[in-house]
Amino acid sequence: MSEAAGVYSFEAVSSSDEQILRGAVAARPDKEIMKASNEYAQEDRARSWFHVVTTLGALGASLALAAVGEHWMTRGAGSVVAGLLIVRTFILYHDFKHGSILRDSRLARVIMDAFGILCLTPHTVWTQTHNYHHAHTAKLVGSHVGSYMMVSTQMWEEVGPLERKLYGAKRHPLTILFGYYTVFMYGMCLSAFQRNPRKNLDSLAAVVVQIGLGVGIGYAWGFEMLMYTLLVPQMLSHALGAYLFYAQHNFPDAHIQPREEWTFVRAALESSSYMKLGPVMNYFTGNIGYHHVHHLNYRIPFYRLPEAMAGIPELQNPRGVTSLAPSDIAACFELKLWDANRGKLVGYDERR
């Protein structure tokens, strides 16, 4: 099943079909939904290696174009494409760490761990925080681990001015725009090393390598080379990555469940978004827009997520649908607090 087919099956749902699908979600037990998803959690090893080799090859070619292109527009295009390909390579890294592709491959481990250092997502902190995130999606307590911290309207009234400012800063659009420095270099690496230096040495290594690359490229070839081959690709990829992290669980129809009502399947279906993208951006983002499918079963390889959505009725009518359209981005950024009484995310001004 192609990516286009997966999207088509969602868009083809009529209003009457929607009621049937919602009934199916309510009627079928969680165990049956999980069992249905396991059919798609089977890797095609050759296909996985094909994606790794072609993606890394394209990334190398785009960086070469950014480095030696004859015109600034050519170099700029290579730089932007490199940034988008870093996002795609990160999805390969992400899936490898989940064990959904190339599991137990020593060569893949070397490649992916090296990429994790270069991309400011070192193995130790990434594995710890991301696994926790999957196990606790849609819970307020611990929401800051592996994702963006979320508090309720009641909690907001109880915290002081400093806590409010820090909370607002962490979810601010500028924090996400400059995610290369804020979310990844500081949040993923430096803060992890500060918490536990001995356990997070690879976080320190990632920062040292990043600074070393910047100084080395700038000293040897000048600022233009540094800008085209490192700063623009990294800043673009990390800004997009930081926003994807945000919009996957902070969208207008997201539902946060009380601990006593929380279930893994419900968290996937009601608290993880489906981001509608075209074929080009689905390629560059490695289908991570099918995030509700991924949260249902993280063993499904990224290239089978559209197939899983097309084949499992419960996934074809996601609670939250968003996109990279400016209006959808603005709508997601307006959401700040969970209002339990109204059962929805609200802005600061809506909390009363």
N, C-alpha and C positions, 0 to 999 in steps of 0.2 A: 504494500500500500504506500503510495507516494505521500509527500507532505501536503501536496495540493488536495489529495483525496481526503486527508484528515481534516483539513480546514473546510472543505466542501461539505462533508457530512455534518459539521456543526452548523454551518450557515443554512443548510437545507431544512433544519428543524422548524416545523410549523407550530402555530399556537396549540393546535390539538395534540400534536406529537409531544409538545413540551409538557403537557399535563400527564401524558402516559409515562414519559421519562421520569418526571418527578415522582410519580407513583411507584415506578420501578426502584428508585433510590430508597424510598421509604419501605418497600416490601422486601427487598433482597437483603439478607443479613450481611454484615461486614465481612464475615469469613468467606462468603461466596464471591463478593466483589474482589477481595484480595486474591482468591483462587483464580478468578478470571484474569486478573492482571499478570499472574505468574506465567501465563502462556506467552507473554511478550517479553519476559525477563530472561530471554535466551539470546546470547551473543553470537553473532557471525564473526568469528575471529579474523578471517581474511578481510571482511568489510571494515572491521575496527582498525586494522593496520593500514588499510587503504586511506581511511580518513586521517589517520595520524601522519602518514607520509606525505599525502597531498597537501594537507594543511600546513605542515612545517615547511614544505617546499615553497608553497605560495608565500608564506611569511618571510622566508629568506629572500625570495625574489623581490618582494615589495620593499624590504629594507635595503636591498642593493640598489633598487631604483631611487629610493629616497637619498641614498648616499652619493650616487654618481650620475644622477640625471642631469641633462644639459641645461634644462630650463627650470625655473623655480616652480612653475605649475606642475611639471612632471614630478619633481621631487616632492612637492606638496601632496600630489595624488598618491604617490607611493607611501608617503608617511601616514595618510589617513587610512588607506587600505591596510597597512601594517597594523594600525591601531585596532581596526575591526577584526583582523585575523588573530590578534592577541586574545580578543574576547572568545573567539571560536576555539583557540588552543586551550584557553582556560576551561572551557566546557569539557574538552577531552581529559584534562587534568582532573576536573571535578568528577567525571564519570569513572575514571581510573581509581580514584580514592574511594568511591562508593563500591568498587568491585564489579561494576556493570560492564566494563570493557577491559580486556587484556589482563585479567586477573592472574596473579602469580607469574607474570612475565618479568624477568630480571631486567631485560633491556628496556621495557616500558617503564619500570620503576626508576631507572637511571635518568631516562629522558624526562619523565614527569616531575621527579624531585628537583632536577636542575631547573625546569621551567618554574616550579613553585618558588624557588629562590629568586629567579629573575623577575617574577611577576608579583613579588611581595606577598605571596600566600604560602609560606613555608609549611612543610608537612605537619609538624607537631601541632601548631596552634590551629591550623585549618581543620585537621581531623577532629581535634577535641571539640571545637566550637560548632562545626557543621553537623557532626553526629548528634550533638546535644540539641541543636536547632530542629533537626528532623524528628527527634523524639518528643519535643515540647512545643511544636508549632501551635499557635492560637491559645497560649497560656500567657497571662500577664507576668506571673512570677518567673523570672529567668529569661524574659523576652530580650534582654540586652546581650545574651550569649548567642553569638552567631547571627545576629540580626539587629534591627534597630529597636532600641528600648521603647516600650509602650506602657503608659500608665492610664488608669481610669480617671474619670472626672472627679470622683471622690478622693482618690490619691492626690490629684493635682491640688485640691483645696487644702490638703494637709501638709504639703511640702513648702519650704521656705523660698525666698527670692533667688538665692544662689542656685538651688537645685532646679528651679524653673528655667533659669538662664542656661544652665548646662544641658538640660533636656532639650530646650528649644534649639540650641546650637547643634546638637547631634543630629537633629532631624531637619536642619535648615537646608534649602536648596544649594546654597554656596558650599556647604560642607560636602554635599554629594558631587557638585561640579568639580571641586578640587579633591576628589576622593583619592587620587594618587598620593597626596600628602596626608590627608586627614583620616580617611577610612582604612587605607592600606598601610602606608608607611608608619603612621602613628598607631592607629587602632589595631591593626593586625600584627604589627611587628614590635614597635618600641614599647607599647603598653604591655604586651605579652612578656617581653624580656624583663620589664620592670617588675611584673608580678612574680615571676619565677625565673631568674637568670639561668640557673643551672639546667632547668628543664627546657628552656626555649632558646638555646644557643643558635638554632637555625634561624630564629627571628632576627637576632643580631647580625648573623651572617648575611641575611637578605638585605638589610639596610646598608651594611658595609659594601657589599657587591654593587648595590645601586649607586651609592655615592662614588665608589671607585670607577664605575663605568662612566658616570657623568664627568668626573674630573679628568679621566684618561682621554675620553673622546674630545672634550673641550680643549685640553692642553695640546693634543696631537693634531687635531684638524680644525679647531675653531668652533665658535658658537653656532654657526649655521649647521654644521654637521651634527652637533649635539642636539639642536632643535629638531632637525628632520628625522634623525635616526633613533632618538631616545625620548625627548620631552614630549613631542606631539603624539607619537604612538602610545606612550605610557599614559599620558594625561587623558587622551581620548578613551582608551580602553578602560581605564579605571573609573572615569566618570560614568561611562555607560554601564559598567559592571556595578558600580555603587547604586545607580538608579534602578537597575534590574532587581538587585537585592531588595530595594525599598518597595517597589511597586508590586512585587510578588506577594506581599502580605499586608500592604497598606493601600487598600483600594476601597472605593465607596461601598461595596456590598460585603466587605469582609465581616466575618462573625468570630468573635472571641468567646470561647466557651468557659463556663465555670468548671473548676476542677472535677466536681462530682459528675458532670455531664460529658466530660471530654472523652472522645474516642479518636484513635489514630485515623480511621477512614473519614470520619466527619471533619476532622481538621484539614485533611487533604481536599475534600470536596467543597468545604465552605470557607476556608481560610487561606487558600492559595489561588492566585489568579490565573486566568488564561489570557495571555497577551497576543492579540491578533496582529500578526506581522505578515508582510509579503514574503515571497520565496527568497529574495535576496537577504533580507534581515533575518529570516529563519536560518539561513545558511550561516551568516556571521555570528548569530547568537546560539548556534547549535541546538535549536528547538527548545531552548530553556523557557520560552514563552508558554509551552505546554506544562506549566509548573504544577497545576493540580494533578496531572498524570504522574509527574516525577515524584510528588510527595505521597501519592498513593503507593507507589512501588519504585524505590530508588535503584532497584536492580535492572530496571528497563533501560537498555542503551539509548542514548539520545536520538539515534537515527530510527528508533522504533516507537518513539513517543506519539507521533501522529497516527501511526497504525493502531496503537493501543486506544487512543481516543476514538478512532473510527469504529473500533470493534467492541467497546464496552459502553453500553447505553448510559450508565450512570455518569460517564465522563463527558457526554456530548451536550450537556446543558449546564455548564459551569456557573456557579453562583456569581462569580466576579469576572467580568470581561473588561479588559483595558487595552491600550495600544501606546504607541509612541507619538500619537498626535498631540500637539500642544495643549488642546483642551483636556485630554485625558491626563497628561502630565500635571497640569495645573490642578485638576480635581484630586489627584492623589496627594499632591503637596499640601492641599488645604486640610488634610486629615491629620489630627494631632493627638486626640484623646479617645479612649473607649468609654462610651456612655452606656452603661449596663441597663439603665431604665428604658432607653429607647432602642437598645440592641443594635447600635451602629457606631462607627467612628465619626467624630465631629471635630470641628475646628475650635480654637480657643474661645472665639466669640459665641459659639453655639452651645457651650457647655451648660448654660443655665436653661 
